[in-house]
Amino acid sequence: MTEIKNINVGITIGDINGIGPEIILKSLHDRRILTSITPIIYGSDKALNHYKQKSGLEDLNMITIKEASAAKKNKINVINVNSEPVEVQEGKESVNAGKIAVLALEKATKDISTGGIDVIVTAPISKSVCQNAGFDFPGHTEYFSSLSNGIEALMLLNSSIMRIALVTTHVALKDVPKNISKEKIINKAKTFNQSLNKDFGIRKPKIAILSLNPHSGENGKMGSEEKDIILPAIKELNEEGILAFGPFPSDGFFGSESRRDFDGILSMYHDQGLTAFKALSFDEGVNYTSGLPIVRTSPDHGTAFDIAGKGIASETSMRNAIYLAIDIYNSRVSHKENLRNSLEVQKPKEKQKEATKHKGLKKN
């Protein structure tokens, strides 16, 4: 068995005017978490100290380091990513905050590609603020996908109640139908199936696939996507040995207990899946970017500018994001070890090296 090591967890600060710094500090306040991880926060020690005082966490000790290689175990390590003056403006949008968020993300990404950290946990950003600061992506998912040699990442929301993945993510509702195809559903479902197996340890996952139209299209009366696209995709997935079922009308599906019969749910578009997920799992859920060579998680909520600096933000989702990143990292290590042992028994010859190389990001 491979010994489980102390994991270097890179945590990006997110928007310093939102609740990101507060929930990071609250998550790390219980020192027991430091027994299994070495946290490295990318951002601003000034901003963190500001929220430490505002949240009554004066007893929380942090050390400032220049590089991830200098991180100390059993300590909360901070890397300043910005040499310019830092001004915290609670609850306000500012280009300066956007720059810090982007720099933190870029530095953490560089460090995971060189092995300085093992996983990334990202605090919430304001997409519009970051885009004004030069961040040319709709969100974190698309950013990490762009660094993985064109891999189309899968947004996966996880909680104790359900796991939901999305066929389309940050797409306007009017553009959803033209962004759905048989091939895309198949590819997303395969990525989902692989993630449930490798990242969550489920040997033969059962995946529910939702319909696009009300009542699954009513045999074409409310749309033909179900019979023309979704059903053929499910049939092909079944032929390849993937346990995919549906399409299920989302209202009835989430309103019944049948969702408990599945290990994962594949939703056609953002609000179809996330509305139900957040209604049932808000403050607990975690956003996981599945399909990447690295592990990246985040809370399932936004910057919450309206409560920034008030000391009332819940850290539960951030803490869960940290623990899920650890669990997935360890699951991947175990999966790789089990696969290696299996291949050694079946094929004693030396395995061929993996041909695919991922630009910018290392593979666990």
C-alpha positions as CSV (number, residue, x, y, z in Angstrom):
1,M,0.0,0.0,0.0
2,T,1.1,3.5,-0.8
3,E,1.6,5.6,2.3
4,I,-0.7,8.6,2.4
5,K,1.4,11.7,2.7
6,N,0.8,15.1,4.1
7,I,-0.8,17.0,1.3
8,N,0.1,20.5,0.2
9,V,-3.2,22.3,-0.3
10,G,-3.0,25.5,-2.4
11,I,-5.8,27.8,-1.5
12,T,-6.5,30.9,-3.7
13,I,-7.8,33.9,-1.8
14,G,-10.5,34.8,-4.3
15,D,-12.0,38.3,-4.2
16,I,-10.5,40.1,-1.2
17,N,-13.6,42.2,-0.9
18,G,-15.9,39.2,-0.7
19,I,-16.2,36.4,1.9
20,G,-13.3,34.4,0.5
21,P,-10.6,35.4,3.1
22,E,-13.0,35.0,6.0
23,I,-14.1,31.5,5.1
24,I,-10.6,30.4,4.4
25,L,-9.5,31.5,7.9
26,K,-12.5,30.0,9.6
27,S,-11.8,26.7,7.8
28,L,-8.3,26.6,9.1
29,H,-9.0,27.8,12.6
30,D,-9.4,24.3,14.0
31,R,-5.7,23.1,14.2
32,R,-6.7,19.5,13.7
33,I,-7.0,20.1,10.0
34,L,-3.2,20.9,9.9
35,T,-2.4,17.3,10.9
36,S,-3.2,16.0,7.4
37,I,-2.5,19.0,5.2
38,T,-0.1,21.9,4.8
39,P,-2.2,24.9,3.6
40,I,-0.6,27.5,1.4
41,I,-2.8,30.5,0.8
42,Y,-2.1,32.5,-2.4
43,G,-3.1,36.1,-2.0
44,S,-2.4,38.9,0.5
45,D,-1.4,38.6,4.1
46,K,-2.7,42.2,4.6
47,A,-6.2,41.2,3.5
48,L,-6.1,38.0,5.6
49,N,-5.0,39.9,8.7
50,H,-7.8,42.4,8.1
51,Y,-10.4,39.7,8.1
52,K,-8.7,37.9,10.9
53,Q,-9.4,40.9,13.1
54,K,-12.9,41.4,11.8
55,S,-13.8,37.7,12.5
56,G,-12.3,37.5,16.0
57,L,-9.6,35.0,14.9
58,E,-6.7,36.9,16.5
59,D,-5.2,33.6,17.8
60,L,-4.8,32.3,14.3
61,N,-1.1,32.3,13.4
62,M,0.1,32.6,9.8
63,I,3.6,32.7,8.3
64,T,4.5,34.5,5.1
65,I,6.7,32.6,2.6
66,K,8.0,33.4,-0.9
67,E,7.6,30.0,-2.5
68,A,5.6,26.8,-1.9
69,S,8.9,24.9,-1.4
70,A,9.4,26.9,1.8
71,A,6.0,25.9,3.3
72,K,6.1,24.7,6.9
73,K,4.1,21.7,8.2
74,N,1.5,22.4,10.9
75,K,1.5,26.1,9.9
76,I,-0.8,28.3,7.8
77,N,1.5,29.5,5.0
78,V,0.8,32.7,2.9
79,I,2.3,33.7,-0.4
80,N,1.8,37.4,-1.3
81,V,1.1,37.5,-5.1
82,N,1.0,41.3,-5.4
83,S,3.8,43.8,-4.8
84,E,1.5,46.8,-5.1
85,P,-0.4,48.3,-2.1
86,V,-3.5,46.3,-1.1
87,E,-6.7,48.1,-0.1
88,V,-9.6,46.0,1.3
89,Q,-13.0,47.5,0.5
90,E,-15.5,45.1,2.0
91,G,-18.4,44.4,-0.3
92,K,-17.2,46.5,-3.2
93,E,-16.1,45.6,-6.7
94,S,-12.6,46.8,-7.6
95,V,-10.1,46.1,-10.3
96,N,-7.4,45.8,-7.6
97,A,-9.2,42.9,-6.0
98,G,-9.6,41.3,-9.4
99,K,-5.9,41.5,-10.1
100,I,-5.1,39.9,-6.8
101,A,-7.6,37.1,-7.5
102,V,-6.1,36.4,-11.0
103,L,-2.5,36.6,-9.8
104,A,-3.3,34.1,-7.0
105,L,-4.9,31.7,-9.4
106,E,-2.0,32.0,-11.9
107,K,0.7,31.4,-9.2
108,A,-1.2,28.4,-7.7
109,T,-1.6,26.9,-11.1
110,K,2.1,27.3,-11.8
111,D,3.0,25.7,-8.5
112,I,0.7,22.7,-9.0
113,S,2.3,22.1,-12.5
114,T,5.8,21.9,-10.9
115,G,4.7,19.8,-7.8
116,G,4.9,22.7,-5.3
117,I,1.3,21.9,-4.2
118,D,-0.8,18.8,-4.7
119,V,-4.3,20.2,-5.0
120,I,-6.0,23.6,-5.5
121,V,-9.0,24.9,-3.6
122,T,-10.3,28.2,-5.0
123,A,-12.2,30.8,-3.0
124,P,-15.0,32.6,-4.8
125,I,-14.2,35.3,-7.5
126,S,-16.4,37.9,-9.1
127,K,-16.3,36.9,-12.8
128,S,-17.0,40.4,-14.0
129,V,-14.4,41.9,-11.7
130,C,-11.7,39.4,-12.8
131,Q,-12.6,39.9,-16.5
132,N,-12.1,43.6,-16.0
133,A,-8.7,42.8,-14.6
134,G,-7.8,40.8,-17.7
135,F,-9.1,37.3,-16.9
136,D,-10.4,36.1,-20.3
137,F,-12.6,33.2,-19.1
138,P,-16.2,32.8,-18.0
139,G,-15.1,31.0,-14.8
140,H,-12.6,28.7,-13.1
141,T,-13.8,25.6,-15.0
142,E,-13.0,27.1,-18.4
143,Y,-9.6,28.5,-17.1
144,F,-8.4,25.1,-15.9
145,S,-9.7,23.4,-19.0
146,S,-7.6,25.8,-21.2
147,L,-4.5,24.7,-19.4
148,S,-5.1,21.0,-19.9
149,N,-4.3,20.6,-23.6
150,G,-7.9,21.2,-24.7
151,I,-9.5,18.8,-22.2
152,E,-13.2,19.7,-21.8
153,A,-13.6,19.8,-18.1
154,L,-16.8,18.7,-16.3
155,M,-18.4,20.9,-13.6
156,L,-19.4,18.5,-10.9
157,L,-21.3,19.5,-7.7
158,N,-20.9,17.2,-4.8
159,S,-22.7,17.0,-1.4
160,S,-23.8,14.3,1.0
161,I,-27.2,14.3,-0.8
162,M,-26.2,14.1,-4.5
163,R,-23.6,14.6,-7.2
164,I,-24.7,16.6,-10.3
165,A,-22.6,17.3,-13.4
166,L,-23.4,19.6,-16.3
167,V,-23.4,19.1,-20.0
168,T,-23.3,22.9,-20.6
169,T,-22.1,25.3,-18.0
170,H,-21.9,29.1,-18.4
171,V,-24.1,29.4,-21.5
172,A,-27.1,31.6,-22.0
173,L,-30.3,29.7,-21.8
174,K,-31.3,30.6,-25.3
175,D,-28.0,29.0,-26.5
176,V,-28.3,25.8,-24.6
177,P,-30.1,23.7,-27.3
178,K,-27.5,24.4,-29.9
179,N,-24.8,23.5,-27.5
180,I,-26.2,20.0,-26.8
181,S,-25.3,17.1,-29.1
182,K,-25.2,13.4,-28.9
183,E,-21.4,13.4,-28.9
184,K,-21.2,16.0,-26.1
185,I,-23.6,14.1,-23.9
186,I,-21.6,10.9,-24.4
187,N,-18.3,12.6,-23.7
188,K,-19.6,14.3,-20.5
189,A,-21.2,11.1,-19.3
190,K,-18.0,9.2,-19.9
191,T,-16.0,11.7,-18.0
192,F,-18.6,11.6,-15.2
193,N,-18.4,7.8,-15.1
194,Q,-14.7,7.8,-15.0
195,S,-14.6,10.4,-12.2
196,L,-17.2,8.6,-10.1
197,N,-15.0,5.5,-10.4
198,K,-11.5,7.0,-10.0
199,D,-12.2,10.0,-7.8
200,F,-15.1,8.7,-5.7
201,G,-14.3,5.0,-5.6
202,I,-17.6,3.8,-7.1
203,R,-16.9,0.7,-9.1
204,K,-20.0,0.6,-11.4
205,P,-21.7,4.0,-11.1
206,K,-25.3,4.5,-12.1
207,I,-25.9,7.8,-13.8
208,A,-29.3,9.5,-14.3
209,I,-29.5,11.7,-17.4
210,L,-32.1,14.6,-17.3
211,S,-34.2,15.7,-20.2
212,L,-33.9,19.2,-21.8
213,N,-37.6,19.9,-22.3
214,P,-40.6,19.7,-19.9
215,H,-42.0,16.2,-19.5
216,S,-39.1,14.9,-21.6
217,G,-40.6,16.6,-24.7
218,E,-44.0,14.8,-24.6
219,N,-43.0,12.6,-27.6
220,G,-41.9,15.6,-29.6
221,K,-44.7,17.9,-28.8
222,M,-42.5,20.1,-26.6
223,G,-39.2,19.5,-28.4
224,S,-37.4,16.7,-30.1
225,E,-34.0,16.8,-28.3
226,E,-34.9,13.8,-26.1
227,K,-35.7,11.4,-29.0
228,D,-33.2,12.8,-31.5
229,I,-30.2,13.4,-29.2
230,I,-30.5,12.3,-25.6
231,L,-32.0,8.8,-26.0
232,P,-29.5,7.8,-28.8
233,A,-26.7,9.0,-26.5
234,I,-28.0,6.9,-23.6
235,K,-28.3,3.9,-25.9
236,E,-24.7,4.2,-27.1
237,L,-23.5,4.7,-23.5
238,N,-25.3,1.5,-22.5
239,E,-23.7,-0.4,-25.4
240,E,-20.3,0.7,-24.1
241,G,-21.1,-0.7,-20.6
242,I,-21.9,2.6,-18.9
243,L,-25.0,2.4,-16.6
244,A,-26.8,5.5,-17.9
245,F,-30.6,5.9,-17.5
246,G,-33.2,8.4,-18.6
247,P,-34.0,10.9,-19.9
248,F,-35.8,12.0,-16.7
249,P,-38.0,15.2,-16.5
250,S,-36.1,17.3,-13.9
251,D,-39.2,18.4,-11.9
252,G,-40.4,15.0,-11.2
253,F,-37.0,13.5,-10.8
254,F,-35.9,16.0,-8.0
255,G,-39.3,15.9,-6.5
256,S,-39.2,12.2,-5.9
257,E,-36.9,9.8,-4.0
258,S,-35.7,8.2,-7.2
259,R,-32.7,10.4,-7.2
260,R,-31.3,8.4,-4.3
261,D,-31.0,5.4,-6.6
262,F,-28.2,7.0,-8.6
263,D,-24.6,7.8,-8.0
264,G,-24.6,10.8,-10.2
265,I,-27.0,13.0,-12.2
266,L,-26.1,14.6,-15.5
267,S,-28.0,17.9,-16.1
268,M,-28.4,19.5,-19.5
269,Y,-27.7,23.1,-18.3
270,H,-26.5,25.2,-15.4
271,D,-29.7,26.2,-13.6
272,Q,-31.5,22.9,-14.2
273,G,-28.9,21.2,-12.0
274,L,-27.7,23.9,-9.7
275,T,-31.0,25.2,-8.6
276,A,-32.0,21.8,-7.3
277,F,-28.5,21.2,-5.9
278,K,-28.3,24.5,-4.0
279,A,-31.8,24.2,-2.7
280,L,-30.9,20.9,-1.1
281,S,-27.2,21.4,-0.3
282,F,-26.5,25.1,0.1
283,D,-23.7,25.9,2.5
284,E,-22.6,22.2,2.3
285,G,-21.9,21.6,-1.4
286,V,-18.6,21.6,-3.2
287,N,-17.8,22.5,-6.8
288,Y,-15.3,20.0,-8.3
289,T,-13.8,20.4,-11.7
290,S,-13.8,16.8,-12.9
291,G,-11.8,15.4,-15.9
292,L,-8.6,17.3,-15.3
293,P,-5.2,15.9,-14.6
294,I,-5.2,17.9,-11.4
295,V,-7.6,18.2,-8.4
296,R,-9.4,21.5,-8.1
297,T,-12.4,22.1,-5.8
298,S,-14.2,25.2,-4.5
299,P,-17.2,26.2,-2.4
300,D,-20.5,26.1,-4.3
301,H,-21.3,29.7,-3.5
302,G,-20.2,33.1,-4.7
303,T,-18.4,36.2,-3.2
304,A,-21.4,37.2,-1.1
305,F,-20.4,40.9,-1.2
306,D,-23.5,41.7,0.9
307,I,-22.2,40.0,4.0
308,A,-18.4,40.6,3.5
309,G,-16.6,41.7,6.6
310,K,-19.6,41.0,8.9
311,G,-18.1,37.8,10.4
312,I,-21.2,35.8,9.7
313,A,-20.2,33.9,6.5
314,S,-20.4,30.1,6.9
315,E,-17.2,28.2,6.2
316,T,-18.8,24.8,5.8
317,S,-18.6,24.7,2.0
318,M,-15.0,25.9,2.0
319,R,-14.0,23.3,4.6
320,N,-15.8,20.6,2.7
321,A,-14.0,21.7,-0.5
322,I,-10.7,21.2,1.3
323,Y,-11.6,17.8,2.6
324,L,-13.0,16.7,-0.8
325,A,-9.8,17.7,-2.5
326,I,-7.9,15.6,0.0
327,D,-10.2,12.6,-0.5
328,I,-10.0,12.8,-4.3
329,Y,-6.3,13.1,-4.2
330,N,-6.0,10.0,-2.0
331,S,-8.6,8.2,-4.1
332,R,-6.5,8.8,-7.2
333,V,-3.4,7.5,-5.5
334,S,-5.2,4.4,-4.4
335,H,-6.8,3.9,-7.9
336,K,-3.4,4.2,-9.5
337,E,-1.8,1.8,-7.1
338,N,-4.7,-0.8,-7.6
339,L,-4.4,-0.4,-11.3
340,R,-0.7,-0.9,-11.2
341,N,-1.0,-4.1,-9.1
342,S,-3.7,-5.4,-11.4
343,L,-1.6,-4.9,-14.5
344,E,1.4,-6.5,-12.8
345,V,-0.6,-9.6,-12.2
346,Q,-2.2,-9.7,-15.7
347,K,0.7,-8.3,-17.7
348,P,4.1,-8.7,-16.2
349,K,5.7,-6.8,-19.0
350,E,6.6,-3.2,-18.5
351,K,3.7,-0.9,-19.1
352,Q,4.0,1.6,-21.9
353,K,4.3,5.2,-20.8
354,E,1.1,7.3,-21.3
355,A,1.3,9.1,-24.6
356,T,-0.8,12.0,-23.7
357,K,1.0,15.0,-22.2
358,H,-1.0,17.8,-20.6
359,K,0.2,21.3,-21.1
360,G,0.8,23.3,-17.9
361,L,-0.7,20.9,-15.4
362,K,0.7,17.7,-13.9
363,K,-1.3,14.5,-13.6
364,N,-1.9,12.7,-10.3
